[in-house]
Amino acid sequence: MKTGCLIVFGLIIVAAIWGVINNPNIPFWTRTESEIALNDNIRKSLKIKKINWHIGGFGTVMVADLTIENQSEYGIKDFTIDCRLSGKSGTKISSCSKTIYEILPAKTTKTFRRVNVGLIHPDSARASCEITHFEIDSFPVKKEKGGKK
């Protein structure tokens, strides 16, 4: 009986964590399937086109220039960059993240310079970064019949 309760409790915890990871501002139990699909489609349209980084801040801070492309029909804002760093051997040794509180309009590319991404291990040699969270800032303009906006 105790094992069954522990399994159910564990599944509830995993489900709650999954919901927070996908969007911390909207509880997973209130999101519709279309909202989830929309966020997934937008996320697939966000690309980090270029990243140049170095270790700064007394050898413990990742400082990066990030060029980000938003190919979607939606403007985004307040997006989070998550980076995993590894040593020269390829072993993952640290990770960091940064929320950039700016707007990235639909169908644009923008470079963000000297972004303090966060604390890292001083032996970090390689970085792999992705956009993991964002807010929708603007929606596509729907054209009325007859070609008018």
N, CA and C atoms as a LAMMPS dump frame, in Angstrom:
ITEM: TIMESTEP
0
ITEM: NUMBER OF ATOMS
447
ITEM: BOX BOUNDS ff ff ff
-5.0000000000000000e+02 5.0000000000000000e+02
-5.0000000000000000e+02 5.0000000000000000e+02
-5.0000000000000000e+02 5.0000000000000000e+02
ITEM: ATOMS id mol type element x y z
1 1 1 N 0.822 -1.2 0
2 1 2 C 0 0 0
3 1 3 C 0.865 1.263 0
4 2 1 N 1.932 1.264 0.838
5 2 2 C 2.811 2.427 0.886
6 2 3 C 3.525 2.637 -0.445
7 3 1 N 3.938 1.561 -1.101
8 3 2 C 4.634 1.665 -2.382
9 3 3 C 3.73 2.302 -3.436
10 4 1 N 2.477 1.897 -3.48
11 4 2 C 1.525 2.469 -4.439
12 4 3 C 1.326 3.955 -4.208
13 5 1 N 1.224 4.366 -2.953
14 5 2 C 1.062 5.795 -2.624
15 5 3 C 2.305 6.575 -3.018
16 6 1 N 3.476 6 -2.786
17 6 2 C 4.721 6.68 -3.166
18 6 3 C 4.819 6.843 -4.675
19 7 1 N 4.392 5.836 -5.423
20 7 2 C 4.421 5.927 -6.884
21 7 3 C 3.485 7.028 -7.363
22 8 1 N 2.279 7.081 -6.848
23 8 2 C 1.311 8.118 -7.234
24 8 3 C 1.85 9.497 -6.866
25 9 1 N 2.4 9.627 -5.668
26 9 2 C 2.965 10.903 -5.232
27 9 3 C 4.11 11.323 -6.147
28 10 1 N 4.972 10.383 -6.511
29 10 2 C 6.092 10.658 -7.412
30 10 3 C 5.618 11.125 -8.777
31 11 1 N 4.569 10.485 -9.31
32 11 2 C 4.029 10.886 -10.612
33 11 3 C 3.449 12.296 -10.564
34 12 1 N 2.807 12.628 -9.462
35 12 2 C 2.252 13.986 -9.309
36 12 3 C 3.381 15.011 -9.293
37 13 1 N 4.452 14.716 -8.585
38 13 2 C 5.588 15.632 -8.523
39 13 3 C 6.214 15.806 -9.909
40 14 1 N 6.409 14.716 -10.638
41 14 2 C 6.987 14.779 -11.987
42 14 3 C 6.093 15.613 -12.908
43 15 1 N 4.783 15.42 -12.834
44 15 2 C 3.851 16.184 -13.669
45 15 3 C 3.915 17.674 -13.334
46 16 1 N 4.021 18.008 -12.059
47 16 2 C 4.096 19.415 -11.651
48 16 3 C 5.388 20.055 -12.153
49 17 1 N 6.494 19.36 -12.039
50 17 2 C 7.771 19.882 -12.522
51 17 3 C 7.73 20.075 -14.031
52 18 1 N 7.154 19.124 -14.754
53 18 2 C 7.04 19.229 -16.209
54 18 3 C 6.261 20.495 -16.58
55 19 1 N 5.191 20.783 -15.876
56 19 2 C 4.385 21.967 -16.166
57 19 3 C 5.14 23.258 -15.921
58 20 1 N 5.904 23.318 -14.855
59 20 2 C 6.677 24.515 -14.544
60 20 3 C 7.775 24.714 -15.578
61 21 1 N 8.419 23.631 -15.99
62 21 2 C 9.492 23.724 -16.975
63 21 3 C 8.957 24.254 -18.302
64 22 1 N 7.796 23.813 -18.73
65 22 2 C 7.262 24.229 -20.022
66 22 3 C 6.833 25.683 -20.055
67 23 1 N 6.269 26.196 -19.012
68 23 2 C 5.928 27.609 -18.931
69 23 3 C 5.619 27.943 -17.475
70 24 1 N 6.551 28.626 -16.808
71 24 2 C 6.354 28.895 -15.395
72 24 3 C 5.236 29.887 -15.107
73 25 1 N 4.769 30.617 -16.119
74 25 2 C 3.729 31.621 -15.887
75 25 3 C 2.317 31.076 -16.05
76 26 1 N 2.184 29.914 -16.681
77 26 2 C 0.867 29.318 -16.874
78 26 3 C 0.902 27.897 -16.324
79 27 1 N 0.152 27.619 -15.275
80 27 2 C 0.148 26.251 -14.741
81 27 3 C -0.272 25.258 -15.821
82 28 1 N 0.415 24.11 -15.858
83 28 2 C 0.174 23.152 -16.933
84 28 3 C -1.273 22.661 -16.954
85 29 1 N -1.971 22.649 -15.841
86 29 2 C -3.331 22.125 -15.833
87 29 3 C -4.342 23.12 -16.407
88 30 1 N -3.921 24.375 -16.679
89 30 2 C -4.843 25.347 -17.272
90 30 3 C -4.555 25.614 -18.741
91 31 1 N -3.484 25.054 -19.282
92 31 2 C -3.134 25.284 -20.683
93 31 3 C -3.921 24.342 -21.588
94 32 1 N -4.402 24.909 -22.699
95 32 2 C -5.14 24.096 -23.658
96 32 3 C -4.159 23.445 -24.624
97 33 1 N -4.63 22.455 -25.34
98 33 2 C -3.78 21.794 -26.329
99 33 3 C -3.312 22.777 -27.392
100 34 1 N -4.174 23.717 -27.778
101 34 2 C -3.779 24.685 -28.811
102 34 3 C -2.7 25.641 -28.285
103 35 1 N -2.754 26.025 -26.999
104 35 2 C -1.706 26.869 -26.422
105 35 3 C -0.371 26.132 -26.389
106 36 1 N -0.408 24.876 -26.033
107 36 2 C 0.808 24.071 -25.992
108 36 3 C 1.387 23.941 -27.395
109 37 1 N 0.531 23.65 -28.38
110 37 2 C 0.995 23.513 -29.767
111 37 3 C 1.553 24.836 -30.284
112 38 1 N 0.899 25.954 -29.965
113 38 2 C 1.369 27.271 -30.4
114 38 3 C 2.762 27.542 -29.828
115 39 1 N 2.94 27.337 -28.517
116 39 2 C 4.25 27.568 -27.897
117 39 3 C 5.319 26.674 -28.499
118 40 1 N 4.991 25.418 -28.777
119 40 2 C 5.954 24.51 -29.398
120 40 3 C 6.329 24.991 -30.798
121 41 1 N 5.341 25.461 -31.57
122 41 2 C 5.623 25.961 -32.923
123 41 3 C 6.49 27.216 -32.892
124 42 1 N 6.203 28.124 -31.962
125 42 2 C 7.016 29.337 -31.842
126 42 3 C 8.427 28.96 -31.421
127 43 1 N 8.558 28.081 -30.435
128 43 2 C 9.881 27.67 -29.948
129 43 3 C 10.73 27.093 -31.09
130 44 1 N 10.092 26.313 -31.971
131 44 2 C 10.815 25.735 -33.117
132 44 3 C 11.248 26.813 -34.106
133 45 1 N 10.597 27.975 -34.083
134 45 2 C 10.914 29.065 -35.006
135 45 3 C 11.958 30.032 -34.452
136 46 1 N 12.398 29.805 -33.214
137 46 2 C 13.402 30.656 -32.588
138 46 3 C 14.768 29.989 -32.72
139 47 1 N 15.719 30.694 -33.301
140 47 2 C 17.041 30.13 -33.551
141 47 3 C 18.123 31.049 -32.992
142 48 1 N 19.085 30.446 -32.309
143 48 2 C 20.294 31.187 -31.963
144 48 3 C 21.223 31.002 -33.157
145 49 1 N 21.305 32.023 -33.988
146 49 2 C 22.058 31.933 -35.242
147 49 3 C 23.568 31.99 -35.01
148 50 1 N 23.979 32.755 -34.001
149 50 2 C 25.412 32.907 -33.751
150 50 3 C 25.621 33.185 -32.274
151 51 1 N 26.662 32.591 -31.73
152 51 2 C 27.031 32.872 -30.345
153 51 3 C 28.543 32.967 -30.242
154 52 1 N 29.004 34.072 -29.729
155 52 2 C 30.418 34.271 -29.397
156 52 3 C 30.456 34.538 -27.905
157 53 1 N 31.286 33.794 -27.195
158 53 2 C 31.322 33.972 -25.751
159 53 3 C 32.747 33.875 -25.229
160 54 1 N 32.917 34.412 -24.051
161 54 2 C 34.193 34.308 -23.352
162 54 3 C 33.913 34.283 -21.857
163 55 1 N 34.935 33.909 -21.121
164 55 2 C 34.816 33.895 -19.663
165 55 3 C 35.289 35.246 -19.141
166 56 1 N 34.441 35.903 -18.378
167 56 2 C 34.765 37.191 -17.782
168 56 3 C 34.523 37.137 -16.285
169 57 1 N 34.449 38.292 -15.667
170 57 2 C 34.102 38.362 -14.253
171 57 3 C 34.982 37.515 -13.355
172 58 1 N 36.29 37.756 -13.373
173 58 2 C 37.243 37.018 -12.543
174 58 3 C 37.266 35.532 -12.869
175 59 1 N 36.978 35.194 -14.134
176 59 2 C 37.062 33.812 -14.58
177 59 3 C 35.894 32.936 -14.194
178 60 1 N 34.746 33.547 -13.89
179 60 2 C 33.605 32.739 -13.447
180 60 3 C 32.281 33.099 -14.117
181 61 1 N 32.281 34.019 -15.071
182 61 2 C 31.029 34.479 -15.685
183 61 3 C 31.081 34.269 -17.196
184 62 1 N 29.999 33.73 -17.76
185 62 2 C 29.882 33.605 -19.21
186 62 3 C 29.322 34.913 -19.761
187 63 1 N 30.089 35.541 -20.652
188 63 2 C 29.668 36.777 -21.315
189 63 3 C 29.536 36.445 -22.801
190 64 1 N 28.364 36.734 -23.389
191 64 2 C 28.112 36.289 -24.757
192 64 3 C 27.495 37.379 -25.622
193 65 1 N 27.827 37.305 -26.91
194 65 2 C 27.11 38.042 -27.952
195 65 3 C 26.231 37.006 -28.634
196 66 1 N 24.916 37.229 -28.621
197 66 2 C 23.956 36.265 -29.157
198 66 3 C 23.174 36.89 -30.301
199 67 1 N 23.15 36.23 -31.448
200 67 2 C 22.301 36.659 -32.558
201 67 3 C 21.128 35.691 -32.618
202 68 1 N 19.926 36.228 -32.419
203 68 2 C 18.727 35.397 -32.329
204 68 3 C 17.765 35.765 -33.447
205 69 1 N 17.251 34.735 -34.097
206 69 2 C 16.297 34.913 -35.194
207 69 3 C 14.929 34.404 -34.761
208 70 1 N 13.916 35.237 -34.977
209 70 2 C 12.524 34.857 -34.705
210 70 3 C 11.828 34.7 -36.054
211 71 1 N 11.683 33.461 -36.518
212 71 2 C 11.052 33.189 -37.809
213 71 3 C 9.533 33.086 -37.705
214 72 1 N 8.991 33.17 -36.504
215 72 2 C 7.551 32.965 -36.331
216 72 3 C 6.749 34.213 -36.682
217 73 1 N 5.447 34.057 -36.701
218 73 2 C 4.509 35.156 -36.96
219 73 3 C 4.214 35.939 -35.683
220 74 1 N 4.821 35.542 -34.581
221 74 2 C 4.542 36.128 -33.273
222 74 3 C 5.769 36.83 -32.728
223 75 1 N 5.575 38.021 -32.197
224 75 2 C 6.654 38.675 -31.476
225 75 3 C 6.786 38.021 -30.11
226 76 1 N 8.006 37.979 -29.587
227 76 2 C 8.204 37.408 -28.254
228 76 3 C 8.918 38.425 -27.372
229 77 1 N 8.889 38.166 -26.083
230 77 2 C 9.6 39.012 -25.128
231 77 3 C 10.005 38.156 -23.935
232 78 1 N 10.874 38.715 -23.107
233 78 2 C 11.274 38.072 -21.855
234 78 3 C 11.634 36.607 -22.059
235 79 1 N 12.596 36.355 -22.943
236 79 2 C 12.953 34.981 -23.283
237 79 3 C 14.185 34.545 -22.504
238 80 1 N 14.24 33.258 -22.206
239 80 2 C 15.315 32.69 -21.405
240 80 3 C 16.238 31.858 -22.279
241 81 1 N 17.52 32.117 -22.134
242 81 2 C 18.566 31.355 -22.811
243 81 3 C 19.167 30.411 -21.772
244 82 1 N 19.165 29.118 -22.051
245 82 2 C 19.802 28.121 -21.181
246 82 3 C 21.034 27.597 -21.888
247 83 1 N 22.169 27.586 -21.184
248 83 2 C 23.436 27.114 -21.759
249 83 3 C 24.015 25.983 -20.924
250 84 1 N 24.535 24.987 -21.626
251 84 2 C 25.255 23.881 -21.002
252 84 3 C 26.704 24.007 -21.438
253 85 1 N 27.608 23.96 -20.486
254 85 2 C 29.02 24.135 -20.792
255 85 3 C 29.795 22.868 -20.476
256 86 1 N 30.794 22.617 -21.293
257 86 2 C 31.62 21.435 -21.088
258 86 3 C 33.09 21.834 -21.131
259 87 1 N 33.913 20.956 -20.588
260 87 2 C 35.354 21.164 -20.612
261 87 3 C 35.925 20.728 -21.947
262 88 1 N 37.229 20.812 -22.082
263 88 2 C 37.901 20.424 -23.322
264 88 3 C 37.661 18.956 -23.659
265 89 1 N 37.431 18.118 -22.638
266 89 2 C 37.194 16.69 -22.859
267 89 3 C 35.791 16.402 -23.36
268 90 1 N 34.9 17.396 -23.281
269 90 2 C 33.516 17.189 -23.683
270 90 3 C 32.591 16.891 -22.514
271 91 1 N 33.133 16.754 -21.318
272 91 2 C 32.327 16.481 -20.132
273 91 3 C 31.574 17.731 -19.71
274 92 1 N 30.259 17.59 -19.459
275 92 2 C 29.454 18.721 -18.992
276 92 3 C 29.923 19.087 -17.587
277 93 1 N 30.286 20.358 -17.413
278 93 2 C 30.784 20.767 -16.101
279 93 3 C 29.981 21.901 -15.464
280 94 1 N 29.148 22.579 -16.239
281 94 2 C 28.308 23.616 -15.634
282 94 3 C 27.181 23.998 -16.58
283 95 1 N 26.257 24.769 -16.062
284 95 2 C 25.163 25.302 -16.865
285 95 3 C 24.778 26.66 -16.287
286 96 1 N 24.155 27.466 -17.112
287 96 2 C 23.708 28.779 -16.659
288 96 3 C 22.546 29.223 -17.543
289 97 1 N 21.835 30.227 -17.081
290 97 2 C 20.728 30.748 -17.88
291 97 3 C 20.57 32.235 -17.637
292 98 1 N 19.927 32.877 -18.601
293 98 2 C 19.7 34.318 -18.526
294 98 3 C 18.384 34.642 -19.201
295 99 1 N 17.552 35.415 -18.53
296 99 2 C 16.338 35.925 -19.16
297 99 3 C 16.646 37.31 -19.711
298 100 1 N 16.386 37.484 -20.986
299 100 2 C 16.606 38.762 -21.65
300 100 3 C 15.257 39.472 -21.717
301 101 1 N 15.149 40.582 -20.998
302 101 2 C 13.888 41.314 -20.897
303 101 3 C 13.799 42.36 -22
304 102 1 N 13.718 41.871 -23.224
305 102 2 C 13.567 42.722 -24.4
306 102 3 C 12.547 42.082 -25.33
307 103 1 N 12.16 42.842 -26.353
308 103 2 C 11.19 42.364 -27.332
309 103 3 C 11.932 41.947 -28.599
310 104 1 N 11.538 40.816 -29.156
311 104 2 C 12.054 40.347 -30.444
312 104 3 C 10.844 40.203 -31.366
313 105 1 N 10.613 41.204 -32.237
314 105 2 C 9.426 41.167 -33.093
315 105 3 C 9.431 39.956 -34.036
316 106 1 N 8.262 39.661 -34.578
317 106 2 C 8.118 38.565 -35.546
318 106 3 C 8.99 38.833 -36.766
319 107 1 N 9.508 37.746 -37.329
320 107 2 C 10.271 37.798 -38.583
321 107 3 C 11.474 38.736 -38.517
322 108 1 N 12.173 38.762 -37.386
323 108 2 C 13.356 39.611 -37.258
324 108 3 C 14.527 38.826 -36.668
325 109 1 N 15.701 39.407 -36.847
326 109 2 C 16.931 38.888 -36.252
327 109 3 C 17.564 40.042 -35.483
328 110 1 N 18.038 39.751 -34.276
329 110 2 C 18.617 40.795 -33.439
330 110 3 C 19.828 40.235 -32.704
331 111 1 N 20.854 41.073 -32.552
332 111 2 C 22.049 40.682 -31.808
333 111 3 C 22.033 41.368 -30.454
334 112 1 N 22.253 40.587 -29.425
335 112 2 C 22.337 41.074 -28.049
336 112 3 C 23.804 40.957 -27.636
337 113 1 N 24.411 42.068 -27.294
338 113 2 C 25.852 42.097 -27.033
339 113 3 C 26.174 42.128 -25.535
340 114 1 N 27.286 41.479 -25.213
341 114 2 C 27.829 41.451 -23.85
342 114 3 C 26.793 41.047 -22.817
343 115 1 N 26.088 39.958 -23.089
344 115 2 C 25.067 39.442 -22.174
345 115 3 C 25.756 38.618 -21.083
346 116 1 N 25.531 38.975 -19.841
347 116 2 C 26.03 38.207 -18.705
348 116 3 C 25.078 37.032 -18.525
349 117 1 N 25.476 35.861 -19.013
350 117 2 C 24.587 34.697 -18.996
351 117 3 C 24.55 34.045 -17.625
352 118 1 N 25.636 34.14 -16.863
353 118 2 C 25.63 33.592 -15.513
354 118 3 C 26.964 32.986 -15.124
355 119 1 N 27.002 32.467 -13.91
356 119 2 C 28.209 31.871 -13.367
357 119 3 C 28.49 30.512 -14.007
358 120 1 N 29.771 30.276 -14.328
359 120 2 C 30.164 29.02 -14.944
360 120 3 C 31.456 28.515 -14.313
361 121 1 N 31.774 27.272 -14.585
362 121 2 C 33.025 26.673 -14.134
363 121 3 C 34.17 27.306 -14.931
364 122 1 N 35.269 27.66 -14.297
365 122 2 C 36.362 28.33 -15.016
366 122 3 C 37.028 27.471 -16.095
367 123 1 N 36.84 26.156 -16.068
368 123 2 C 37.418 25.283 -17.097
369 123 3 C 36.484 25.068 -18.286
370 124 1 N 35.409 25.822 -18.369
371 124 2 C 34.464 25.68 -19.485
372 124 3 C 35.153 26.049 -20.795
373 125 1 N 34.988 25.165 -21.801
374 125 2 C 35.631 25.387 -23.092
375 125 3 C 34.63 25.442 -24.242
376 126 1 N 33.46 24.8 -24.077
377 126 2 C 32.432 24.76 -25.13
378 126 3 C 31.077 25.071 -24.503
379 127 1 N 30.217 25.681 -25.329
380 127 2 C 28.871 26.008 -24.851
381 127 3 C 27.837 25.594 -25.887
382 128 1 N 26.718 25.117 -25.389
383 128 2 C 25.565 24.805 -26.223
384 128 3 C 24.371 25.504 -25.587
385 129 1 N 23.727 26.398 -26.333
386 129 2 C 22.648 27.214 -25.764
387 129 3 C 21.358 27.068 -26.573
388 130 1 N 20.234 27.261 -25.885
389 130 2 C 18.929 27.23 -26.549
390 130 3 C 17.963 28.155 -25.822
391 131 1 N 16.917 28.556 -26.534
392 131 2 C 15.854 29.373 -25.946
393 131 3 C 14.83 28.413 -25.365
394 132 1 N 14.578 28.522 -24.069
395 132 2 C 13.702 27.557 -23.412
396 132 3 C 12.36 28.137 -22.968
397 133 1 N 12.309 29.408 -22.644
398 133 2 C 11.059 30.036 -22.198
399 133 3 C 10.911 31.382 -22.888
400 134 1 N 9.673 31.825 -23.061
401 134 2 C 9.399 33.132 -23.65
402 134 3 C 7.945 33.483 -23.376
403 135 1 N 7.658 34.751 -23.565
404 135 2 C 6.282 35.255 -23.509
405 135 3 C 5.919 35.741 -24.904
406 136 1 N 4.671 35.582 -25.294
407 136 2 C 4.211 36.116 -26.573
408 136 3 C 3.941 37.602 -26.385
409 137 1 N 4.553 38.423 -27.249
410 137 2 C 4.392 39.874 -27.158
411 137 3 C 3.343 40.394 -28.121
412 138 1 N 3.321 39.858 -29.341
413 138 2 C 2.363 40.346 -30.33
414 138 3 C 1.855 39.183 -31.173
415 139 1 N 0.653 39.346 -31.657
416 139 2 C -0.003 38.327 -32.473
417 139 3 C -0.061 38.796 -33.914
418 140 1 N -0.13 37.863 -34.858
419 140 2 C -0.208 38.266 -36.268
420 140 3 C -1.461 39.102 -36.532
421 141 1 N -1.33 40.062 -37.445
422 141 2 C -2.48 40.878 -37.841
423 141 3 C -3.299 40.077 -38.85
424 142 1 N -4.581 39.934 -38.575
425 142 2 C -5.456 39.196 -39.493
426 142 3 C -5.977 40.16 -40.545
427 143 1 N -5.907 39.734 -41.798
428 143 2 C -6.425 40.547 -42.893
429 143 3 C -7.909 40.301 -43.044
430 144 1 N -8.632 41.391 -43.25
431 144 2 C -10.064 41.28 -43.495
432 144 3 C -10.286 40.866 -44.948
433 145 1 N -11.485 40.415 -45.24
434 145 2 C -11.809 40.047 -46.616
435 145 3 C -11.645 41.274 -47.518
436 146 1 N -11.162 41.019 -48.717
437 146 2 C -10.938 42.129 -49.641
438 146 3 C -9.529 42.689 -49.552
439 147 1 N -8.634 42.055 -48.722
440 147 2 C -7.244 42.464 -48.638
441 147 3 C -6.987 43.62 -47.701
442 148 1 N -8.011 44.124 -46.963
443 148 2 C -7.794 45.23 -46.051
444 148 3 C -7.29 44.693 -44.717
445 149 1 N -6.553 45.546 -44.008
446 149 2 C -6.085 45.162 -42.66
447 149 3 C -7.057 45.636 -41.63
